[in-house]
Amino acid sequence: MNKSVWIVDDDQSIRWVLEKALTRENLSHRSFTNPNDVLNALERESPQVLISDIRMPRGSGLDLLQHVKASHPHLPVIVMTAYSDLDSAVSSFQSGAFEYLTKPFDLDRAIELIRRAIGESERAQSVAKEPRYWQQETPEIIGQAPAMQEVFRAIGRLAQSHATVLITGESGTGKELVARALHKHSPRAKGAFVTLNTTAIPKELLESELFGHERGAVPGAQTLRRGRFEQADGGTLFLDEIGDMPFDLQTRLLRVLTDGHFYRIGGHDPIRANVRIIAATYQNLESRVSAGLFREDLLHRLNVIRLRLPALRERVEDIPLLARHFMQSCAKNLGVEPKRLSDAALVEIAHKPFSGNVRQLENLCHWLTVMSPAVEIGVSDLPADLATETASAAPHPALAPQAAAITPAKIASGDWEGTLGRLAVKMLQDGDKQVFDALTSRFEKVVLQAALEVTRGRRVEAAQRLGIGRNTITRKLQELGIDD
């Protein structure tokens, strides 16, 4: 039996690159152009590792994966694809893939994965999972950037889990979308997906929303009300903006997560609900714990699995892909012919900061679909407020010239680290004795001023967004001489 690495891809260049790399590693290999030839060969022999493309003219890599895992359950399969979407990633993991490799891939990483897969094949592991996959439709979440691929992998690995998940990320990054994907691709998919935004409901009503109330327990309660926990029984409860939950209610939530039961307001009989908790926040919960605003024991209960969603500026390469997708979906929702973004417009959009992240990009595409008279949208058709947002990222006059080297615009574009490094080199060469303190002071000034601009001078909100305490921001503003 010839133990080697089998490559399945209709693209000759991909096969050639992998063949050369495997030869350099002294790994035996064999190549195929379509899944049918692989299935025929598997009747006579089997490899140590199978590497397969997903989309090929003469067959699907996911279908091949299904057949392979049914007949050779211990054979590690690495799937490759140039189409980077959540459905492909989840379908691959659900069907038993060893790993998911996005084209164009790093060759060293590919070889590392292959060696790990070889080690896996040498250890007999029983895989008693029935193959499952979803039909390819409009992707739930789109992203080719490495940071998004990590999110896809995490969702795939969590597909058979009931674990509590904490999703972090800036506003507009798609936290609820990821929560829905986690529910959809979980054993609880047939149960309810219930959401509760803790900031959207007044504090005095929030407890009733969560746990329900008996008739007459609260003013105006004419009938018994089932809370979100009961509504989500057998499914998933998504608690959005968990960092803003009132402290006393955090105690009740912790008790439910610990004991598994709760009481309706005014009730005397304990109620048990089989609920998976997915929580989300834009805030740094560790900082809120330090500031006495969030219970540390509740953080540990929620922080079983943490998923961080990247800001759009961390996945700039996804902006054209997302923009095209949103232009299509907006046109479909409005029942009109889709408009096309010119290459120049896509380049212009990709250079915008998008402080509102993916949600802001989607809103832009909706605006263009409704308001732009042109079928092909050029740079001149883009709204003026995009240019205004870029201009508003310039340093505040109160910070110039002290913070001219590090500006919010440079922070948003990702260029600030290089600028900071060059400034540090110059100061060190000039013989400055307090380089670290001076640069730290400049950086803090810019970040604090930016937070105050976003919150229109509201210190408490600025502190919350920065993940620091209100006493800390007050002290820093005084030390740095910033007037809010």
N, C-alpha and C positions, 0 to 999 in steps of 0.2 A: 504494500500500500504506500503510495507516494505522498508523504506528508509535506505539503508546501502551501504557499499563499496563492489563492486564486483571485484574479482581478476580472471583474465584469463591468465593461464600459464600452459604449459604441464610439467613444471619442478616442481616436488613435493616439493623440498627443498625451492624454491622461494615462493611457496604458503604457506608453513609452517612458514617461517620467517615472512612474512607479516601478516599472521593470528595471530601469537603470539604478534606481535607489535600492531596490531589493538585491540586485546583483552586488552592489558595493557592500551591502551588509551580509553577503554570503547566505542569503535566504533563497531557497528554491521557490520558483513561482511559475504560474501558468496563466495565460490570458484568454478571455472569452469576449465576444462582441454582443452576445444576447443571452437572456436567461434560459432559453430552451436548451442551448448547448450545455449549460451548466447542469441542468436537471438530468440530461442524458448521461453526462459524465459522472454525476453523483450515484448513478445506479451501479457503477463499476468501482469507484474509488471516492475518497473524500479528502479534502485539504485540512490543514490545521486552522486556517483562517480564510474567510471569504470577504472580499471587499467588493461592494456592488454599488453602481449608480442607481438612482431611484427612477428617473424618467429616461426611457430608451425607446426608440421607434418600434422595436420588435418585442416589447414586453416591459412589465413594471418591476422595478427592484423590490417594491413592497410585496408584490405577489410572490416573487422569488423567495423573499425572506419568510413568507408564510409557509411555503413548501419546505424550505430548508429546516425551519424550526420544528416542523411536524415530523420530518423523517430523520433529522440529525440534531436533536435538541441540545447537544453539548457543543455544537460548532459555533464559535464566535463569528458574528457577522458585523462588519463595519459598513455603514451605508454612507454614500456620498451624494451630494446634490448641489446644484447651482441655484436651486429655488429655495430660498431660506424663509420658510414660514413655519408657524407653530404646528399646523396639521402634520406636516412632513416629519417634524421632530417627534411629536407625540406618537404618531402612527408607528414610527420606527421603534421607539422604546416599548410601546405597547405590544408590538409584534415580536419583541425579544432581541432587538439589535444590541450589540455589545457597545457601540458608540456611534455617534452622528458626526460626520465630517463635512464641513461646508467648503465648497469650491469658490474661489481658489484657496487651497489649503497650504499650510506651512509644511514643507516636506519633512522636516525634523519631527514635527508633531505627529505626522502620519506614521513615520517609522516607529516612534515611541508607542503609538496606539497599537500598531501591528505586533510589536514585541510583547506588550501587555496582553494582547489577545492570544498570542501563542502560549504564554504562561497560563492563561485562563483555560485554554483547551487541554492543557496537560493535567488540570485538576478536574476530576469528574464532579460536575455539579448537576443536580437534577433541576430541570426547568419544567415545572408543572403548571405553566400558565397557558391558558387557551389563547391562541393568536387572535388579536382583534385589531381592526384598523377602521378609520373613518374615510368615507368617500371624499375626494378632494373637491372642495367647494371654495367659496371666497374665504381666504385665510382670516382667522380670528385676530391674530396679531402678526404684524409683518416686521421683519428686521434681518438684515444681513450682517450688521455690525457684530463683532465678537461679544460685546456686552449683552446683546439681545440673544445671541446663540446660547449663552450661559443660562439665560432665563428660560429658553425653550428646553434646554437639557434638564433644568431643575423641575419644570412642569412634567416632563416625561418621566423622570425618576419618581415623582410624587404621585404618579397616576394610580397606583394601587395602595396609596397610604391614606390613613385617617388623621394624620398628624396635624396639630395646630400650626398655622403658618402666619408669620408677621411680614407684611409687605411694606417696604419703606421706599420713599422716593418723593421727588418734588411734585407739586400740584400739576396735573395735566399729563403725567407720564403714563397713565393707563393702569392704575392700581386695581380699579374695579374690574377692568377687562381681564387682567391676570387672575383675579379671584374667581371670576366666572369660568375661566378656562380650567382652573384647578378643580372646580366643582364638576364641570362637564366631563372631564377626563378622570373621574374618580369613581370608586364603587358606590358613591352616593348620588350619581348622576340622575337617577330616577326620582330622587327626593327634591324637596323645594330648595331654591336658592333665595334666601331672605336677606335683605340689606337694611342697614340702619346707619345713618350718618349722625354721629353724636353732636355735631355742631348745628344741624338743621332743625333740632327739636329743643324747645325751651327746657331748662334744667328741671323744672317742677313736673314736666310731663314725661321726661326721659325714662324714669323708673317704670312708669305704667306701660310705656312702649316696649320696654325690654321684657318685663315679667307679667304684664297684664294686671287686671284688677277684678275684684268681685263687685257684684251689683251694690251700689251705694257706698263703696269704699272711698270714693273721691267725689268732689262736687261734680254734679252732672252725669254721674255714672248710673244710667238707667238700666243698663244690662251688663252681664258679665263680658269681659274682654280678654281674649287670648293674646298674650304678648308675643314678641318676635321669637323668643326661645321656643314656645309651643308651636308656632307656625313653622319653624324650621326643623321640627322633629323628624329624624331620619334623613335630613339633608344638611345644608350648610348655612351658617349664620355669618354674614360679612359685616363686621363692625368697622366702618370707615371713620377716619380721623379719631382713632382711639386715644391719641395723646391729649385730646381736649375733653375727655370724659371727666365729669366732676369727681372729686376725690372720694366722697362718701359712696358714690355709686360704684367706684372701682372696688370698694370693699365687698359689696354685694356680688359683683361679677366674679371676684376672686373666690368667693364662697361657692358659687355655682360650679366654677371650673374645678374646685377642689373636691366638693361633696357630690356633684352630679345631680343635685336637686335644688329647687327653689320654691318660693311661695309667691302667689299672686298678692298684690296689695289688698289687705283686708282678709286674706285667706288663712286657713289654719291647717290645711292638708298639704304635705309636700308633693311637688310635681317633679317627675323625672322626664327629661327630654334627651334623646340621643342626637346630639348636635355636634357637628364639626365647626370649630371657630377659625375663621380667617380674619385677621385684623390688619388695618392699614393706617399709616401715618406719614405725614411729611416732616415730622419733628424728630429730633434726636431724643429718644426716650431716656437714654442714660443720663443726659444732661437734665432732663425734667425730673428724674429721680434725685439727682444731686441737689436740685433746687427745691425739693420737697413737694413737687407738683404731681408726681406719679409714684404709685406704689412699686417698690422694688420686687416684692414677691409676685405681683401681677405681671410685671415685665418678664420674670423668669417663666411664668406659666404660658405667656403668649409667645415667647421667643424660642419655641422648640425648633422650628425651621424658619430662617430669615431669608427673604428674597429682596434684593435691592434692585429697583428699576432705574436704569440710567436716564439722565436728562437728555433732551434731544441734542444738546451741544456735545454730548459724549458719543453720539452716534450720527454724526453729520452725514456720513455716507448713506444713511437710510432716508434722508430728506427727499431726494428725487423719487425714490420708490414709493414712499408714503404719499407724496404729493400726487403722483399719478393715480394711486389707488383711491385717494379721497376725491379726486376730480371725477372718477368713474362712479363711485358710490353716491356722491352728491347728485350727479345727473340722473342716476337711476331712481333715487328717492324722490326727486322733483319731477320725474317723467319727461325729461328733456334730453336732447342730444348732448353727449359729453363734449366738453371743450378740451383742447390740447395745449399744454404748456410748452412753449418753445424752449430750445436748449439754453438760450440766453436767459430766459426767465427762470429756468431751473437753477442755473448757476447763481443768479442773483438771490433767489430764495434760499439756497443752501448757505449763503454767507450771512444770513440774518440770525440774530441771537435767539429768537423764539423763547423769551422768558416764560411764556405759558406752555411751552413744550408741545407735545403732539396735539393736544386739544386746540392750541392756538393755530397750528398748521392746518388742522381740519376746518376750523372756522374760516381761515383765509381761503381755502379751496371752495367752501360754500359761498363765500362772498364773491369770488371770481366767477363761479358758475351762474350766480344770479345777476351780477352787476356788469360783468365785462361784455361789451358788444361784439368782441372779436371771437371767432371760432378758434383761432390760434392766438394764445395769450402771450404777448411780448412783455418786455421790461416796462414799457410805458403804461401798460394796463394794470400794473401792480398798484395796490392802494398806497396813498401817501404816508399813512401811519406806519408802514414798515420802515421807511427811511427815518421817520421821526423816532421810532424805537431805537434804531441804531445810533442816532444822534444823541438820544437821551442817555446812552451808556457812557458818554464822555464824562470826565471827572467834574465834580461839583466845584464851583469857583472857590469855595472855602478850603478846598484841598490843594489848590494850585499855589505855588509850584512844588510844594513839599512832596506831594504824591504823584507827580507827573509821570514818574517811571512806571508806576503800577496803576492802571486805570480799570474801572469796571468793564469797559469795552474789551480790554486785553484779557481780563479774567474770563469774560463770556466767550471770547474767541479761542481760548486755550493758549494764547501766546504769552501770557503773563509770566510763566515760569522761566522762559528764555530771557525775557526782559529783566526779571529779578536776578537771574544768574549773572547777566552782563553788568548790571548795576553793582552787584556784590563784588565782582572782580575789580571793577574800577575803584570802588571805595577801599578795597584791600590794598590795591596798588598805590593808592594815594596815601596810605598809612593811617586811615581812620581807625580809632581804637574801640569804638562802640558800634561796629557794623551790625551785629546781630540785633541789638536793641533798637537801632535806628530803622532798620528794615522792618522789623516786627511792628514798630509803631506806625510806619507808613502803611503797611498792609492792613492793620487793624482799623486805621482811619478810613481807608477806602471801603472796607467791608461794612463798617458801622454806618458810614454815610449812605451807602447804597441801600442798606436795610431801612434807614429812616426815610429815604426817598420813596421806596416802595410802599411803606406804611404811612406816608405823608406825616412823618414826625411823631407817630404814636410809639412811644418807647416800649410799652409792655408788649405790643404786637411784634415790634422789631426784635425784642429779646426772645420771644417765643419762636419766631422764624429762624433766628440764628442758633437756637438751642442753648441759650445761656439764661441765667437768672436776671430778674429785673434789677437787683442790687448790683450785679456785675456790669450791666450795661450803663447804669447810672455812674458808677465809678469810672468806667472806661471813657465815657463822654467827658467827664470832668478832667481826667488825666490828659486826654488828647485835645482838649479845648474845642470840642465839636458842639455847635449850637443846633439843637433839633427844632 
